[in-house]
Amino acid sequence: MPAPARRPNRTQWAAITAVALALLFAGGAVTVASAEREEAPRTPSSLSADAGFARDMAVHHQQAVEMSFIVRDRTQDEEVRRLAYDIANTQANQRGMMLGWLDLWGLPKIESGVEPMTWMGMGSGDSGPLDGALMPGMATNAQLDELRKADGREAEVLYLKLMTEHHRGGVHMAEGCVQKCSVDIERNLAQGMVDAQKSEMLLMADMLEKRGA
């Protein structure tokens, strides 16, 4: 006669139970992961602070890039040219990120009928944009023309003054996003802008002082 089946001892029962629980947990984890993958990701609305900041700061950054390329052609001073290169490179990259987020969110890069800074509760409805200065700190068309015509020290001083005001307005906008934006990566970028541009403003103050301005 065959020997009677032996019952698992306590140690064996513990091992069997552990395996069963592990399989059960793994199955549950797969189910949860599948549910998470199938759920549509949350995206900001077109009138949200996230979208408004991305649109407006992309425009704001573009002018900083433009001014930086102008001054690199108007002076041979290596200190100013190096600063201008750093600002142009940094802000062009950040601009690309923000426009990329708008594409990712399926949102237009220009929202028809919505004034700049509306997401911050400002807008330009009271006085309107001043000669192309659409947002805080932006240079006017006349100031850009003046920069294009300047040379040497005059161009350096004008650029540093214009960029200081540009950064001041940019910090104001970025602080608004830190307070209002809901997308973590965008809020982190905005805080990085605040920190970097405040540091550059101190540097530009020293550079202006060296130039007697």
C-alpha positions in Angstrom: 0.0 0.0 0.0 1.2 3.5 -0.7 2.4 5.5 2.2 -0.2 8.0 3.4 0.4 11.6 2.3 2.3 13.6 4.8 0.8 16.9 5.9 3.0 19.9 5.6 4.6 20.9 8.8 4.3 24.4 10.3 7.4 25.7 8.5 6.1 24.4 5.1 2.7 25.9 5.7 4.4 29.3 6.4 6.3 29.0 3.1 3.2 28.1 1.1 1.2 31.0 2.7 4.0 33.4 1.9 4.1 32.3 -1.8 0.3 32.6 -2.0 0.3 36.1 -0.6 3.1 37.2 -2.9 1.2 35.9 -5.9 -2.0 37.6 -4.7 -0.1 40.9 -4.1 1.6 40.7 -7.5 -1.7 40.2 -9.2 -3.2 43.2 -7.4 -0.2 45.3 -8.3 -0.6 44.4 -12.0 -4.2 45.3 -11.9 -3.5 48.7 -10.2 -0.7 49.4 -12.7 -3.0 48.6 -15.6 -5.7 50.8 -14.3 -3.2 53.7 -13.8 -1.8 53.3 -17.4 -5.3 53.3 -18.9 -6.4 56.4 -17.0 -6.1 59.6 -19.1 -3.4 61.9 -17.7 -4.6 65.2 -16.2 -3.7 68.2 -18.3 -4.1 71.9 -17.6 -6.9 73.9 -19.2 -6.1 76.5 -21.8 -7.0 79.3 -19.4 -5.1 77.9 -16.5 -2.1 79.6 -14.8 0.1 76.7 -16.1 -0.8 77.4 -19.7 -0.8 81.2 -19.3 2.6 81.2 -17.7 4.0 78.9 -20.4 2.7 81.1 -23.2 3.6 84.5 -21.7 7.1 83.5 -20.4 7.9 82.0 -23.8 7.3 85.4 -25.3 9.1 87.2 -22.5 12.1 84.8 -22.9 12.2 85.4 -26.6 12.9 89.1 -26.2 15.7 88.3 -23.7 17.3 86.1 -26.3 16.9 88.8 -29.0 18.5 91.5 -26.8 21.4 89.2 -25.9 22.2 88.4 -29.5 22.0 92.1 -30.3 24.6 93.1 -27.7 27.0 90.4 -28.7 27.2 92.1 -32.0 27.6 95.6 -30.5 30.5 95.1 -28.1 33.8 93.2 -27.8 33.7 93.1 -24.0 34.1 89.5 -23.0 32.3 89.8 -19.7 29.2 91.2 -21.3 29.3 88.8 -24.2 29.7 85.8 -21.9 26.7 87.0 -19.8 24.6 87.5 -22.9 25.5 84.1 -24.2 24.5 82.5 -20.9 21.2 84.3 -20.8 20.4 83.5 -24.5 21.3 79.9 -24.1 19.4 79.4 -20.8 16.3 81.2 -21.8 16.1 79.6 -25.3 16.2 76.2 -23.7 13.6 77.1 -21.1 11.4 78.6 -23.9 11.6 75.3 -25.8 10.5 73.4 -22.7 7.5 75.6 -22.1 6.4 75.4 -25.8 6.9 71.7 -25.6 4.5 71.4 -22.6 1.8 73.3 -24.5 2.2 70.8 -27.3 2.1 67.9 -24.9 -1.1 69.3 -23.3 -2.7 69.8 -26.7 -3.0 73.6 -26.1 -2.5 76.5 -28.5 0.6 78.6 -28.2 -1.5 81.7 -28.7 -4.9 81.9 -27.0 -7.1 84.2 -29.1 -8.8 87.0 -27.2 -6.8 86.5 -24.0 -4.5 89.3 -23.0 -1.0 88.6 -21.6 -0.8 88.3 -17.8 -4.5 87.5 -17.5 -3.6 84.3 -15.7 -2.1 86.5 -13.0 -5.2 88.7 -12.8 -3.4 91.6 -14.5 -3.8 92.0 -18.3 -3.2 95.2 -20.2 -6.7 96.4 -20.4 -6.3 99.6 -18.5 -3.4 101.2 -20.4 -2.6 98.7 -23.2 0.9 97.5 -24.1 3.5 100.3 -24.3 5.2 100.2 -27.8 5.7 96.4 -27.9 6.3 95.9 -24.1 3.6 93.3 -23.7 4.5 92.2 -20.2 6.4 93.5 -17.0 10.0 94.3 -17.7 9.9 93.9 -21.5 11.8 96.5 -23.5 9.8 98.8 -25.9 10.5 98.7 -29.6 12.2 102.1 -29.3 14.6 100.7 -26.7 15.4 97.8 -28.9 16.2 100.1 -31.8 18.4 102.2 -29.4 20.3 99.0 -28.4 20.8 98.1 -32.1 22.4 101.5 -32.8 24.6 101.6 -29.7 28.3 100.5 -29.6 30.8 99.6 -27.0 30.3 100.8 -23.5 27.0 102.5 -24.4 25.6 99.2 -25.7 26.9 97.4 -22.6 25.3 99.8 -20.2 22.0 99.9 -22.1 21.8 96.1 -22.3 22.6 95.7 -18.6 19.9 98.2 -17.6 17.3 96.7 -20.0 18.1 93.2 -18.9 17.9 94.1 -15.2 14.4 95.4 -15.8 13.6 92.4 -17.9 14.7 90.0 -15.2 12.7 92.0 -12.6 9.6 91.5 -14.6 10.4 87.8 -15.2 10.9 87.2 -11.5 7.5 88.7 -10.8 5.9 86.4 -13.4 7.8 83.3 -12.2 6.8 84.0 -8.6 3.2 84.1 -9.8 3.6 80.7 -11.3 5.2 79.3 -8.1 2.0 80.4 -6.3 -0.6 79.5 -8.9 0.7 76.8 -11.2 -0.4 73.2 -10.4 2.1 71.2 -12.5 5.1 70.4 -10.3 7.7 70.4 -13.0 6.6 73.8 -14.3 6.4 75.2 -10.7 10.0 73.9 -10.1 11.2 75.5 -13.3 9.6 78.8 -12.3 11.3 78.7 -8.9 14.6 78.0 -10.7 14.0 81.1 -12.8 13.4 83.2 -9.7 16.7 82.1 -8.1 18.8 82.4 -11.2 17.5 85.7 -12.4 17.9 87.3 -8.9 21.5 86.2 -8.9 22.1 87.6 -12.4 20.5 90.9 -11.3 23.1 91.2 -8.6 25.9 90.4 -11.1 24.5 93.0 -13.5 24.4 95.6 -10.8 28.2 95.0 -10.2 28.8 95.2 -13.9 27.0 98.5 -14.2 28.9 99.9 -11.2 32.2 98.9 -12.9 31.1 100.9 -16.0 30.2 103.9 -13.9 26.5 103.6 -14.5 
